[in-house]
Amino acid sequence: MASIGQFGSRVVYIDTEKTIDQYLSSQLIKNMCGRFGVDYDSAISDYLLIYNPATVDDLEDFIKLKLTDLVISGNARVIIVDSITALYRANSGVGRSWPRGSSDCTTYSTGLGA
């Protein structure tokens, strides 16, 4: 929220844990927006791209193909991965699939033309 408010930066949030939805609807995020002078609705619709990879391969493809373009073009200046430990869990004994979560890969994109 600070990056959005202070610099107008777009943020890519890679949600490997599939937990961002619970935070976006919470008062915590709205309070953070207020603290940094950010309009909540505008921040979510215009400055935030959420990516929910279903597999490690999906994540790698996103990073190599889409994320690189977003950063080079200036359409994203902040990247958050929540959480990197999910990658270790996914690769330890359960193959290349997420141990908990759907088999679908969902990308939520607003305001970034993605």
C-alpha positions in Angstrom: 0.0 0.0 0.0 2.9 2.3 0.7 4.3 1.7 -2.8 1.0 2.5 -4.3 0.4 5.6 -2.3 3.8 7.1 -2.3 5.1 6.1 -5.8 2.0 5.1 -7.7 3.6 1.7 -8.3 1.8 -1.3 -9.6 2.1 -4.4 -7.5 2.1 -8.1 -8.6 1.1 -10.4 -5.7 1.9 -14.0 -6.4 -0.4 -15.9 -4.0 1.0 -19.4 -3.8 -0.8 -20.0 -0.5 -4.2 -18.9 -1.9 -4.9 -16.7 1.0 -5.0 -13.2 -0.4 -8.8 -13.0 -0.7 -9.3 -13.2 3.0 -7.0 -10.2 3.5 -8.4 -8.1 0.7 -11.8 -8.2 2.3 -10.5 -7.5 5.8 -10.4 -4.2 7.6 -6.6 -4.6 7.9 -6.1 -3.7 4.3 -8.6 -0.9 4.3 -6.8 0.5 7.4 -3.4 0.3 5.6 -4.8 2.1 2.6 -6.1 4.9 4.9 -2.7 5.1 6.6 -0.9 5.6 3.4 -3.5 7.8 1.7 -4.6 5.2 -0.8 -8.1 4.8 -2.1 -8.9 1.1 -1.4 -11.1 0.5 -4.4 -8.6 2.2 -6.8 -5.7 0.3 -5.3 -7.4 -3.0 -5.8 -8.7 -2.3 -9.3 -6.0 -0.2 -10.8 -2.7 -1.2 -9.1 -2.9 -4.8 -8.0 -2.4 -7.9 -10.1 -3.0 -11.2 -8.2 -1.7 -14.4 -9.6 -2.7 -17.8 -8.2 -0.5 -20.5 -9.7 -1.8 -24.1 -9.4 1.6 -25.7 -9.9 5.3 -24.9 -9.7 5.4 -25.1 -13.5 2.6 -22.5 -13.7 4.6 -20.2 -11.4 7.8 -20.6 -13.4 6.0 -19.9 -16.7 4.4 -16.8 -15.2 7.8 -15.5 -13.9 9.6 -16.2 -17.1 7.0 -15.0 -19.6 4.5 -12.6 -18.0 6.3 -11.1 -15.0 9.4 -10.3 -16.9 7.3 -8.3 -19.4 5.4 -6.5 -16.7 8.7 -5.4 -15.0 10.5 -4.4 -18.2 7.5 -2.4 -19.5 7.2 -0.6 -16.2 3.7 -2.0 -15.5 5.0 -3.5 -12.2 7.5 -2.2 -9.8 6.8 -4.3 -6.7 6.6 -8.1 -6.6 5.4 -10.0 -3.6 5.5 -13.8 -3.4 3.4 -15.3 -0.6 4.9 -17.5 0.4 8.1 -18.9 -1.0 8.0 -21.8 1.4 5.0 -23.1 -0.5 7.4 -23.9 -3.3 9.5 -26.1 -1.0 6.4 -28.0 0.2 5.3 -28.5 -3.4 8.6 -30.0 -4.3 9.0 -32.2 -1.3 7.4 -35.6 -1.9 4.2 -34.5 -3.6 5.5 -33.9 -7.1 4.9 -30.6 -8.9 1.4 -30.0 -7.6 0.3 -27.9 -4.7 -0.5 -30.0 -1.7 -3.6 -28.0 -0.9 -5.6 -25.9 -3.3 -7.4 -26.4 -6.6 -5.9 -27.8 -9.7 -7.0 -24.7 -11.6 -4.7 -21.8 -12.3 -6.5 -18.5 -11.8 -5.2 -15.1 -12.7 -7.0 -12.1 -11.4 -6.0 -9.1 -13.3 -7.3 -5.6 -13.0 -6.0 -2.4 -14.4 -2.8 -3.8 -15.8 -4.0 -4.8 -19.2 -3.1 -8.4 -18.4 
